[in-house]
């Protein structure tokens, strides 16, 4: 998948969040541990969101590709965000995945105009959780 397609997927995810009344606090937040695609605020919850954009293949859909290692990197990066932004430390935190799946033959044909790309979007809330005893910075 190209970076352009990944950026397109993140843009679609941000649009869905904003339409739902979520406040996007950060995109592509980096720490020494990794990156979080989107950090959003909704009511009293802070969401750390991984966006997966990929073609549908025989190897599973986008939500099946968040490895334990990737989860650990996201969680550690979320802890860094909270350490650097203590104003959010009292909020409930959740780790979501927004999956954007499209058909592989379509993706190969997409070059410049992605406005006509047909895709499935699935938002998996609480896709994984923070296991306190496993994580220290």
C-alpha positions in Angstrom: 0.0 0.0 0.0 1.2 3.4 -0.8 1.6 6.3 1.7 -0.9 8.2 -0.4 -3.5 5.5 0.2 -2.7 5.4 3.9 -3.1 9.2 4.2 -6.4 8.9 2.4 -7.6 6.4 4.9 -6.6 8.5 7.8 -8.4 11.5 6.3 -11.6 9.4 5.9 -11.3 8.3 9.6 -10.8 11.9 10.8 -13.9 12.9 8.8 -16.0 10.2 10.5 -14.8 11.3 13.9 -15.6 15.0 13.3 -19.0 14.1 11.9 -19.7 12.2 15.1 -18.8 15.2 17.3 -15.3 14.0 18.3 -12.5 16.6 18.8 -9.3 15.5 17.0 -6.4 16.5 19.3 -3.5 15.1 17.3 -2.7 13.2 14.2 0.4 11.2 13.7 1.6 11.7 17.3 5.1 10.4 17.7 7.1 9.2 20.7 10.3 7.2 21.0 8.1 4.1 21.1 6.1 4.7 18.0 3.2 6.6 16.5 -0.5 6.9 17.1 -2.5 7.8 14.0 -5.3 9.8 15.7 -5.9 11.0 19.3 -9.4 12.3 19.8 -11.6 13.6 22.7 -15.2 12.7 23.1 -17.1 13.7 26.3 -15.0 12.2 29.1 -13.0 9.8 27.0 -9.7 10.0 25.3 -9.4 7.8 22.2 -6.1 6.5 20.8 -6.9 5.3 17.3 -5.0 3.2 14.9 -6.2 3.5 11.3 -5.6 0.5 9.0 -6.2 0.9 5.3 -5.6 -2.1 3.2 -6.9 -4.3 0.4 -9.1 -7.3 1.1 -7.2 -10.4 0.5 -7.2 -14.0 1.5 -5.0 -13.0 4.5 -7.7 -11.3 6.5 -9.1 -7.8 6.9 -7.4 -4.7 8.4 -8.5 -5.3 11.9 -6.6 -8.6 12.0 -3.2 -7.0 11.5 -2.7 -5.1 14.8 0.0 -7.3 16.4 0.7 -7.5 20.1 3.9 -5.7 19.4 2.1 -2.9 17.6 -0.5 -2.7 20.5 2.4 -2.3 23.0 3.9 0.5 20.9 0.6 2.3 20.7 0.0 2.0 24.4 3.5 3.2 25.4 3.0 6.1 23.0 -0.4 6.9 24.6 1.3 6.9 28.1 3.9 9.4 26.7 1.0 11.6 25.4 -0.6 11.5 28.8 2.7 12.3 30.5 3.1 15.3 28.2 -0.5 16.4 28.5 -1.5 16.0 32.1 -4.8 17.8 31.6 -6.2 14.6 30.0 -4.9 12.2 32.7 -8.3 12.0 34.5 -10.1 10.9 31.4 -11.1 7.3 30.5 -8.8 6.0 27.8 -9.7 3.6 25.0 -7.8 2.1 22.2 -9.8 1.8 19.0 -9.0 0.7 15.5 -10.7 2.1 12.4 -10.4 -0.3 9.5 -10.8 0.7 5.9 -10.9 -2.3 3.6 -11.1 -2.1 -0.2 -10.8 -4.6 -3.0 -7.2 -5.2 -4.2 -8.0 -4.9 -7.9 -9.5 -1.5 -7.2 -6.5 -0.4 -5.2 -4.1 -1.3 -8.1 -6.1 0.9 -10.5 -6.2 3.9 -8.1 -3.6 6.5 -9.1 -4.7 10.1 -8.8 -8.5 10.3 -8.1 -9.5 8.4 -4.9 -12.9 10.1 -4.6 -14.6 7.1 -6.3 -12.9 4.4 -4.3 -15.4 2.0 -2.8 -14.5 0.8 0.7 -15.8 -0.7 3.9 -15.2 1.2 7.1 -15.4 -0.6 10.5 -14.8 1.2 13.8 -13.7 -1.2 16.5 -14.1 0.4 19.9 -11.9 -0.9 22.7 -10.0 -3.1 20.2 -7.4 -3.7 22.9 -6.8 -2.6 26.5 -4.0 -1.5 28.7 -2.7 -4.3 30.8 -1.2 -2.3 33.7 1.3 -4.9 34.9 2.9 -5.3 31.4 3.7 -1.6 30.7 6.2 0.7 32.2 8.0 3.5 30.5 
